[in-house]
Amino acid sequence: MPRKAARPTASKDTQTAILDAAEELIQTHGSNGISYATISERVGIRKASIHHHFPTKDKLVEELVRRYARDFLTNVDLIVGSRRKAPAKLRAYIQLFESTLEAAPGRRLCLCGMLGAERENLSPQAATLLKRFYRDNEHRLGQILEAGRKEGTLEFAGDPRTVGMSLFSFLEGAMIVARADRGSRQFRQLSDGVMGLLAG
């Protein structure tokens, strides 16, 4: 979910401002595109202040993944727990990705999707957190898909969790293609096509 990096204010502490700036940089440029110097300039603090909160870049990325996963999955849990039918839940889930792509505009990708492409550059802890994010999405999408099959609103073959992971992987890839090609409108067309296959 997109956040706008800003200088610290009375309502926004320095650590949060650092995380917001780093998140935007990774979503647009990848983890290799961030530096403490760039974050320092964006937030308006000295590099020493960043090191005070995050002694290493690995620690910063690990905390970013924790925060992003927590916030994203909180929204997913609200969708899963709602009284909507399964197709509406899937569309709301897809909207989480689309809103990220539409930020800035059309420049950001899912933080955990971007980091997945840079797996070899991550610390073991960050890689573990990343895999957990993938499994958590797989599990929740499996719940939605299984409920949809039971209520007769979704049709698909195979295990719900496997289909859920296929959908998750598609959305991450569709974001990359849409950002490089025709933007959020293309992403919407692609995701509508997949929804047509499931809810057709």
FILUMMI-753821 format. One line per field, with one value per residue: residue number from 1; residue in three letters; chain; x, y, z of N, C-alpha, C in turn. Coordinates in Angstrom, 2 decimals. Example, Ala and Ser with C-alpha at 12.3 -4.5 7.8 and 13.67 -1.06 7.14 Angstrom:
BEGIN
resi	(1,2)
resn	(ala,ser)
chain	(A,A)
npx	(13.19,12.85)
npy	(-5.69,-2.25)
npz	(7.80,7.08)
capx	(12.30,13.67)
capy	(-4.50,-1.06)
capz	(7.80,7.14)
cpx	(13.20,12.90)
cpy	(-3.30,0.03)
cpz	(7.80,7.87)
//
This chain:
BEGIN
resi	(1,2,3,4,5,6,7,8,9,10,11,12,13,14,15,16,17,18,19,20,21,22,23,24,25,26,27,28,29,30,31,32,33,34,35,36,37,38,39,40,41,42,43,44,45,46,47,48,49,50,51,52,53,54,55,56,57,58,59,60,61,62,63,64,65,66,67,68,69,70,71,72,73,74,75,76,77,78,79,80,81,82,83,84,85,86,87,88,89,90,91,92,93,94,95,96,97,98,99,100,101,102,103,104,105,106,107,108,109,110,111,112,113,114,115,116,117,118,119,120,121,122,123,124,125,126,127,128,129,130,131,132,133,134,135,136,137,138,139,140,141,142,143,144,145,146,147,148,149,150,151,152,153,154,155,156,157,158,159,160,161,162,163,164,165,166,167,168,169,170,171,172,173,174,175,176,177,178,179,180,181,182,183,184,185,186,187,188,189,190,191,192,193,194,195,196,197,198,199,200)
resn	(met,pro,arg,lys,ala,ala,arg,pro,thr,ala,ser,lys,asp,thr,gln,thr,ala,ile,leu,asp,ala,ala,glu,glu,leu,ile,gln,thr,his,gly,ser,asn,gly,ile,ser,tyr,ala,thr,ile,ser,glu,arg,val,gly,ile,arg,lys,ala,ser,ile,his,his,his,phe,pro,thr,lys,asp,lys,leu,val,glu,glu,leu,val,arg,arg,tyr,ala,arg,asp,phe,leu,thr,asn,val,asp,leu,ile,val,gly,ser,arg,arg,lys,ala,pro,ala,lys,leu,arg,ala,tyr,ile,gln,leu,phe,glu,ser,thr,leu,glu,ala,ala,pro,gly,arg,arg,leu,cys,leu,cys,gly,met,leu,gly,ala,glu,arg,glu,asn,leu,ser,pro,gln,ala,ala,thr,leu,leu,lys,arg,phe,tyr,arg,asp,asn,glu,his,arg,leu,gly,gln,ile,leu,glu,ala,gly,arg,lys,glu,gly,thr,leu,glu,phe,ala,gly,asp,pro,arg,thr,val,gly,met,ser,leu,phe,ser,phe,leu,glu,gly,ala,met,ile,val,ala,arg,ala,asp,arg,gly,ser,arg,gln,phe,arg,gln,leu,ser,asp,gly,val,met,gly,leu,leu,ala,gly)
chain	(A,A,A,A,A,A,A,A,A,A,A,A,A,A,A,A,A,A,A,A,A,A,A,A,A,A,A,A,A,A,A,A,A,A,A,A,A,A,A,A,A,A,A,A,A,A,A,A,A,A,A,A,A,A,A,A,A,A,A,A,A,A,A,A,A,A,A,A,A,A,A,A,A,A,A,A,A,A,A,A,A,A,A,A,A,A,A,A,A,A,A,A,A,A,A,A,A,A,A,A,A,A,A,A,A,A,A,A,A,A,A,A,A,A,A,A,A,A,A,A,A,A,A,A,A,A,A,A,A,A,A,A,A,A,A,A,A,A,A,A,A,A,A,A,A,A,A,A,A,A,A,A,A,A,A,A,A,A,A,A,A,A,A,A,A,A,A,A,A,A,A,A,A,A,A,A,A,A,A,A,A,A,A,A,A,A,A,A,A,A,A,A,A,A,A,A,A,A,A,A)
npx	(0.84,0.55,2.58,3.28,6.33,7.61,8.82,9.74,7.20,5.27,3.36,4.45,6.91,10.55,11.58,9.43,9.22,11.65,11.28,9.08,10.19,12.22,10.66,9.21,11.34,12.37,10.14,10.05,12.65,13.99,15.90,18.58,18.57,18.42,19.90,21.51,22.21,20.45,17.99,18.42,18.47,15.86,14.24,15.25,17.15,20.20,22.59,23.60,21.49,19.78,21.27,21.18,18.60,18.44,20.93,22.13,21.66,20.43,18.95,17.13,15.71,14.60,12.83,11.14,9.89,8.54,6.74,5.33,4.17,2.57,0.74,-0.41,-1.54,-3.33,-5.29,-6.05,-7.13,-9.39,-10.85,-11.18,-12.67,-15.05,-18.58,-19.02,-19.52,-17.41,-16.28,-16.39,-14.71,-12.28,-11.94,-11.64,-9.27,-7.52,-7.62,-5.95,-3.41,-3.65,-4.03,-1.52,0.01,-1.09,-0.18,1.80,2.52,1.74,4.31,5.15,5.71,4.57,6.08,7.12,7.06,8.91,11.23,11.42,12.48,15.05,16.23,18.76,20.21,19.28,19.17,19.32,17.24,15.45,14.76,13.41,11.20,10.02,9.24,7.38,5.41,4.53,3.47,1.44,-0.31,-1.00,-2.38,-4.61,-5.84,-6.48,-8.48,-10.51,-11.02,-11.81,-14.13,-15.63,-15.97,-17.56,-19.87,-20.69,-19.96,-17.52,-15.46,-13.09,-10.33,-8.57,-6.38,-7.32,-5.38,-3.17,-4.18,-4.68,-2.05,-1.19,-2.77,-1.83,0.85,0.42,-0.67,1.49,3.30,1.79,1.71,4.34,4.54,2.50,3.44,5.70,4.58,1.57,0.42,-1.85,-4.40,-4.09,-3.34,-5.75,-7.35,-6.06,-6.36,-9.14,-9.61,-8.61,-10.35,-12.67,-12.22,-12.32,-14.77,-16.48)
npy	(-1.18,2.18,4.79,8.15,9.64,11.82,14.76,14.54,15.29,16.69,14.74,12.60,10.41,10.20,7.65,6.43,8.15,7.64,4.94,5.22,6.72,4.98,2.79,3.78,4.26,1.65,0.45,1.75,1.74,-0.52,-2.50,-2.04,0.50,2.23,4.35,5.46,8.08,9.10,8.71,10.33,12.85,13.03,12.85,14.81,14.70,13.90,11.43,10.00,9.96,8.16,5.82,5.53,4.60,2.44,0.45,-0.96,-1.49,-3.91,-4.34,-2.26,-2.99,-5.40,-4.53,-3.00,-4.98,-6.40,-4.41,-3.75,-6.23,-6.65,-4.47,-4.86,-7.45,-7.02,-5.54,-7.48,-9.43,-8.09,-8.09,-10.87,-11.52,-10.20,-9.92,-10.20,-11.81,-14.32,-13.56,-10.72,-10.33,-11.18,-9.22,-6.96,-7.65,-7.66,-4.96,-3.88,-4.26,-2.82,-0.19,0.38,0.34,2.53,4.66,7.53,8.50,5.15,4.09,2.61,-0.66,-3.70,-3.96,-6.40,-7.95,-6.66,-6.98,-9.73,-10.23,-9.62,-11.44,-12.64,-10.58,-10.09,-10.23,-13.27,-13.21,-11.28,-12.59,-14.81,-13.55,-12.54,-14.88,-15.78,-13.83,-14.43,-17.03,-16.44,-14.91,-16.81,-18.64,-17.10,-16.37,-18.90,-19.53,-17.72,-18.63,-21.30,-20.86,-19.57,-21.61,-23.35,-21.80,-21.55,-19.48,-19.29,-21.00,-23.48,-25.67,-28.02,-27.59,-25.16,-23.48,-23.71,-22.61,-20.10,-19.20,-19.12,-17.04,-14.91,-14.82,-14.17,-11.55,-10.13,-10.33,-9.15,-6.52,-5.70,-5.94,-4.15,-1.72,-1.34,-1.19,-0.33,0.74,1.30,0.94,-1.15,-3.13,-3.46,-4.48,-6.92,-8.22,-8.29,-10.10,-12.49,-12.74,-13.21,-15.80,-17.24,-16.57,-16.91)
npz	(0.00,-0.84,0.53,1.36,1.48,3.94,5.67,9.14,11.53,14.24,14.42,13.22,13.65,13.56,12.89,11.54,9.35,8.09,7.36,5.63,3.54,2.65,1.89,-0.32,-2.07,-2.50,-3.66,-6.08,-7.14,-6.28,-3.87,-4.22,-5.05,-2.97,-0.53,2.46,2.23,0.31,1.58,3.80,2.58,1.58,3.86,5.47,7.50,9.32,8.19,10.31,12.09,10.88,11.04,13.77,14.26,12.49,12.29,10.15,6.61,6.09,8.46,8.23,5.89,6.75,8.78,7.22,5.63,7.62,8.53,6.18,5.50,7.77,7.63,5.08,5.30,7.35,6.05,4.18,5.88,6.80,4.46,4.01,6.27,5.85,4.90,2.27,-0.93,-2.43,-5.06,-4.88,-2.74,-3.82,-5.78,-4.18,-2.95,-5.16,-5.69,-3.75,-4.80,-7.17,-6.24,-5.23,-7.56,-8.85,-7.43,-7.51,-10.33,-11.20,-10.71,-8.56,-7.18,-5.59,-2.47,-1.46,-3.71,-5.35,-3.79,-3.87,-6.36,-5.90,-4.29,-3.72,-2.66,-0.17,3.44,5.43,7.34,6.29,3.93,4.96,6.18,3.90,2.52,4.35,4.08,1.48,1.91,3.74,2.20,0.29,1.92,2.81,0.39,-0.46,1.40,0.61,-1.99,-1.58,-0.08,-2.04,-3.90,-2.44,-2.04,-4.58,-6.29,-7.49,-9.83,-10.28,-10.90,-8.86,-5.96,-3.55,-2.28,-3.94,-6.30,-5.27,-4.76,-7.37,-8.34,-6.74,-7.62,-10.28,-10.01,-8.93,-11.06,-13.11,-12.26,-12.73,-15.53,-16.33,-15.28,-16.85,-19.32,-20.13,-17.86,-15.01,-16.06,-17.87,-16.08,-14.72,-16.77,-17.24,-14.74,-14.59,-16.59,-15.49,-13.31,-14.73,-15.60,-13.22,-12.03,-14.02)
capx	(0.00,1.44,2.71,4.02,7.41,7.55,9.70,9.10,6.42,4.84,2.53,5.15,8.24,11.66,11.69,8.38,9.59,12.73,10.67,8.25,11.07,12.88,9.66,8.95,12.53,12.44,9.03,10.30,14.01,14.57,16.72,19.88,18.40,18.32,21.10,21.22,22.36,19.20,16.96,18.75,18.05,14.40,13.59,15.75,17.90,21.56,22.74,23.84,20.18,19.25,22.04,20.73,17.39,18.69,22.40,22.53,20.62,19.69,17.97,16.11,14.87,13.84,11.73,10.22,9.09,7.62,5.68,4.52,3.37,1.56,-0.29,-1.10,-2.35,-4.45,-6.32,-6.55,-7.98,-10.68,-11.55,-11.56,-13.69,-16.27,-19.71,-19.15,-19.31,-16.01,-15.78,-16.20,-13.51,-11.11,-11.77,-11.10,-7.87,-6.81,-7.55,-4.78,-2.27,-3.89,-3.82,-0.08,0.48,-1.60,0.49,3.04,1.53,2.22,5.74,5.43,5.32,4.48,7.41,7.59,7.30,10.17,12.32,11.53,13.36,16.41,16.40,20.16,20.78,18.62,19.67,18.51,16.02,14.54,14.27,12.43,10.01,9.43,8.56,6.20,4.41,3.96,2.63,0.25,-1.23,-1.47,-3.37,-5.83,-6.51,-7.07,-9.73,-11.52,-11.35,-12.57,-15.47,-16.32,-16.38,-18.67,-21.07,-21.07,-19.68,-16.23,-15.21,-11.69,-9.88,-7.39,-6.30,-7.52,-4.16,-2.33,-4.80,-4.45,-0.68,-1.14,-3.35,-0.88,1.99,-0.06,-0.82,2.83,3.85,0.99,2.14,5.60,4.24,1.70,4.27,6.61,3.86,0.47,-0.04,-2.88,-5.54,-3.74,-3.42,-7.17,-7.82,-5.51,-6.98,-10.53,-9.58,-8.46,-11.60,-13.62,-11.96,-12.71,-16.18,-17.27)
capy	(0.00,3.33,5.84,9.30,10.00,13.23,15.13,14.29,16.35,16.30,13.55,11.58,10.34,10.06,6.27,6.22,8.92,6.89,3.77,5.66,7.11,3.77,1.96,4.34,4.06,0.25,0.16,2.37,1.51,-1.74,-2.30,-1.50,1.91,3.07,4.60,6.32,9.45,9.48,8.80,11.52,14.02,13.05,13.04,16.04,14.40,13.45,9.97,9.44,9.71,6.92,4.71,5.38,3.78,1.22,0.42,-1.47,-1.53,-5.16,-4.12,-1.39,-3.77,-6.37,-3.83,-2.63,-6.15,-6.65,-3.40,-3.88,-7.44,-6.43,-3.57,-5.49,-8.58,-6.48,-5.23,-8.74,-10.08,-7.39,-8.59,-12.27,-11.58,-9.48,-10.75,-10.20,-13.05,-14.53,-12.71,-9.35,-10.36,-11.23,-7.91,-6.06,-8.05,-7.16,-3.50,-3.55,-4.18,-1.74,1.10,0.58,0.67,3.84,5.71,8.25,7.49,3.99,3.85,1.71,-2.07,-4.29,-4.02,-7.78,-8.44,-6.07,-7.62,-11.11,-10.25,-9.33,-12.39,-12.90,-9.43,-9.92,-10.99,-14.47,-12.85,-10.63,-13.63,-15.59,-12.71,-12.46,-16.15,-15.83,-12.99,-15.19,-18.11,-15.85,-14.56,-18.09,-19.19,-16.29,-16.53,-20.24,-19.44,-17.05,-19.49,-22.44,-20.37,-19.31,-22.88,-23.89,-21.01,-21.64,-18.25,-19.43,-22.31,-23.72,-27.04,-28.16,-27.16,-23.71,-22.76,-23.66,-21.62,-18.82,-18.78,-18.78,-15.70,-13.98,-14.70,-13.43,-10.14,-9.54,-10.22,-8.19,-5.18,-5.40,-5.74,-2.93,-0.54,-1.18,-1.09,0.62,1.29,0.70,0.51,-2.47,-4.05,-3.71,-5.36,-8.25,-8.81,-8.59,-11.34,-13.62,-12.86,-13.82,-17.25,-17.83,-16.32,-16.99)
capz	(0.00,-0.98,1.54,0.88,2.39,4.34,6.77,10.43,12.16,15.58,14.34,12.45,14.23,12.62,12.41,10.55,8.17,7.44,6.75,4.51,2.43,2.15,1.21,-1.65,-2.91,-2.91,-4.57,-7.39,-7.65,-5.74,-2.67,-4.62,-5.37,-1.78,0.25,3.60,1.78,-0.36,2.62,4.58,1.82,1.47,5.16,6.06,8.72,9.07,8.05,11.64,12.70,10.30,11.65,15.15,14.23,11.71,12.16,8.84,5.59,6.29,9.52,7.68,4.98,7.55,9.43,6.16,5.26,8.74,8.54,4.96,5.62,8.81,7.13,3.95,5.75,8.12,5.06,3.62,6.88,6.77,3.27,4.25,7.32,5.49,4.51,0.82,-1.65,-2.77,-6.15,-4.39,-1.89,-4.70,-6.42,-3.16,-2.79,-6.33,-5.57,-2.94,-5.73,-8.12,-5.59,-5.15,-8.90,-9.23,-6.67,-7.87,-10.63,-11.95,-10.55,-7.45,-7.19,-4.25,-1.84,-1.34,-5.05,-5.78,-3.06,-4.32,-7.53,-5.43,-3.19,-3.41,-1.97,1.13,4.59,5.68,8.08,5.35,3.02,5.71,6.31,2.57,2.27,5.22,3.43,0.37,2.44,4.37,1.12,-0.25,2.85,2.81,-0.90,-0.44,2.15,-0.22,-3.12,-1.08,0.25,-3.29,-4.50,-1.65,-2.23,-5.98,-7.02,-8.17,-10.40,-10.62,-10.64,-8.04,-4.57,-3.43,-1.93,-5.14,-7.18,-4.62,-5.01,-8.79,-8.47,-6.13,-8.52,-11.46,-9.68,-8.81,-12.41,-13.88,-11.87,-13.41,-16.95,-16.49,-15.04,-17.98,-20.58,-20.29,-16.59,-14.17,-16.88,-18.37,-14.94,-14.48,-17.83,-17.01,-13.56,-14.94,-17.38,-14.57,-12.57,-15.63,-15.63,-11.93,-11.71,-15.24)
cpx	(0.87,1.42,3.51,5.07,7.34,8.53,8.99,8.35,6.04,4.05,3.21,6.58,9.30,11.75,10.65,8.70,10.70,12.15,9.84,9.11,11.74,11.90,9.39,10.14,12.65,11.34,9.26,11.65,14.63,15.50,18.10,19.80,18.28,19.69,20.72,21.36,21.06,18.07,17.17,18.25,16.53,13.72,14.04,16.44,19.31,21.61,22.94,22.52,19.56,19.95,21.64,19.51,17.62,20.19,22.90,21.35,19.79,18.61,16.82,15.16,14.02,12.64,10.69,9.31,8.10,6.43,4.75,3.61,2.25,0.41,-1.11,-2.04,-3.49,-5.61,-6.90,-7.48,-9.35,-11.51,-12.05,-12.71,-14.99,-17.37,-19.94,-18.97,-17.86,-15.52,-15.52,-14.96,-12.25,-10.87,-11.21,-9.62,-7.03,-6.63,-6.38,-3.54,-2.44,-3.65,-2.34,0.46,0.06,-0.91,1.67,3.38,2.16,3.69,6.04,4.95,5.15,5.89,7.96,7.76,8.63,11.35,12.51,12.45,14.81,16.78,17.85,20.82,20.23,19.33,18.81,17.20,15.00,13.95,13.21,11.11,9.27,8.64,7.31,5.07,3.74,3.02,1.35,-0.77,-1.82,-2.59,-4.69,-6.58,-7.14,-8.40,-10.84,-11.98,-12.17,-13.98,-16.28,-16.79,-17.57,-19.96,-21.51,-20.79,-18.35,-16.08,-13.73,-11.36,-8.67,-7.52,-6.45,-6.24,-3.22,-2.88,-4.59,-3.04,-0.48,-1.67,-2.40,0.31,1.62,-0.11,0.53,3.44,3.11,1.35,3.40,5.35,3.51,2.54,5.19,5.89,2.80,-0.18,-1.22,-4.11,-5.30,-3.82,-4.86,-7.74,-7.33,-6.18,-8.46,-10.61,-9.46,-9.73,-12.67,-13.46,-12.45,-14.20,-17.09,-18.42)
cpy	(1.24,4.25,6.97,9.69,11.49,13.49,14.89,15.51,15.87,15.01,12.40,11.48,10.03,8.65,5.98,6.94,8.21,5.68,4.14,6.00,5.88,2.87,2.48,4.11,2.62,-0.07,0.72,1.99,0.19,-1.46,-1.76,-0.01,2.81,3.22,5.50,7.79,9.95,9.64,10.05,12.79,14.14,13.39,14.35,15.83,13.96,11.93,9.30,9.14,8.43,5.72,4.48,4.45,2.44,1.15,-0.07,-1.44,-2.80,-4.99,-3.24,-2.17,-4.78,-5.71,-3.39,-3.79,-6.47,-5.69,-3.56,-5.09,-7.27,-5.57,-4.21,-6.59,-8.15,-6.15,-6.50,-9.44,-9.41,-7.86,-10.01,-12.35,-10.86,-10.44,-10.78,-11.60,-13.12,-13.69,-11.27,-9.28,-10.38,-9.88,-6.89,-6.37,-7.50,-5.65,-3.06,-3.39,-2.99,-0.37,1.41,1.01,2.07,4.98,6.25,8.58,6.36,3.69,2.80,0.29,-2.53,-4.42,-5.44,-8.45,-7.93,-6.76,-9.08,-11.26,-10.03,-10.25,-12.58,-11.75,-9.24,-10.71,-12.24,-14.15,-12.19,-11.65,-14.50,-14.83,-12.60,-13.73,-16.27,-14.98,-13.73,-16.29,-17.57,-15.44,-15.81,-18.66,-18.41,-16.37,-17.91,-20.26,-18.82,-17.97,-20.69,-22.03,-20.11,-20.57,-23.47,-23.12,-20.96,-20.39,-18.29,-20.86,-22.43,-25.17,-27.02,-27.60,-25.65,-22.93,-22.65,-22.63,-20.22,-18.31,-18.43,-17.37,-14.65,-13.74,-13.92,-11.93,-9.45,-9.34,-9.19,-6.76,-4.77,-5.10,-4.42,-1.68,-0.27,-0.88,0.01,1.07,0.59,0.26,-0.88,-3.51,-4.43,-4.67,-6.79,-8.95,-9.13,-9.88,-12.57,-13.83,-13.51,-15.33,-17.92,-17.71,-16.47,-17.95)
cpz	(0.00,0.22,0.91,1.90,2.70,5.46,8.10,10.93,13.54,15.55,13.62,12.96,13.18,12.06,11.33,9.25,7.38,6.70,5.54,3.29,1.81,1.40,-0.19,-2.58,-3.38,-3.90,-5.97,-7.99,-7.19,-4.57,-3.02,-4.94,-4.17,-1.13,1.41,3.21,1.12,0.64,3.46,3.89,1.77,2.78,5.81,7.39,8.34,8.94,9.40,12.35,12.16,10.92,13.10,15.21,13.55,11.43,10.80,7.89,5.72,7.36,9.04,6.78,5.75,8.22,8.40,5.78,6.36,8.69,7.35,5.06,6.64,8.28,6.01,4.42,6.65,7.18,4.44,4.61,6.98,5.58,3.50,5.24,6.99,5.04,3.01,0.24,-2.12,-3.95,-5.72,-3.49,-2.76,-5.38,-5.43,-2.91,-3.95,-6.25,-4.71,-3.82,-6.68,-7.50,-5.43,-6.51,-9.31,-8.50,-7.47,-9.32,-11.44,-11.82,-9.50,-7.73,-5.75,-3.68,-1.84,-2.70,-5.59,-5.08,-3.46,-5.52,-7.15,-4.27,-2.77,-2.64,-0.56,2.22,4.77,6.40,7.16,4.38,3.70,5.86,4.98,2.25,3.12,4.65,2.28,0.89,3.06,3.32,0.48,0.62,2.78,1.49,-1.01,0.30,1.31,-1.35,-2.69,-0.73,-1.02,-3.99,-3.76,-1.88,-3.70,-6.80,-7.77,-8.68,-10.77,-10.28,-9.73,-6.64,-4.45,-3.11,-3.12,-6.12,-6.60,-4.87,-6.48,-9.01,-7.91,-7.06,-9.78,-11.16,-9.56,-10.20,-13.25,-13.52,-12.62,-14.89,-17.16,-16.26,-16.23,-19.28,-20.54,-18.99,-15.95,-14.97,-17.45,-17.25,-14.66,-15.53,-17.63,-15.83,-13.81,-15.74,-16.50,-13.76,-13.44,-15.70,-14.35,-11.66,-12.91,-15.18)
//
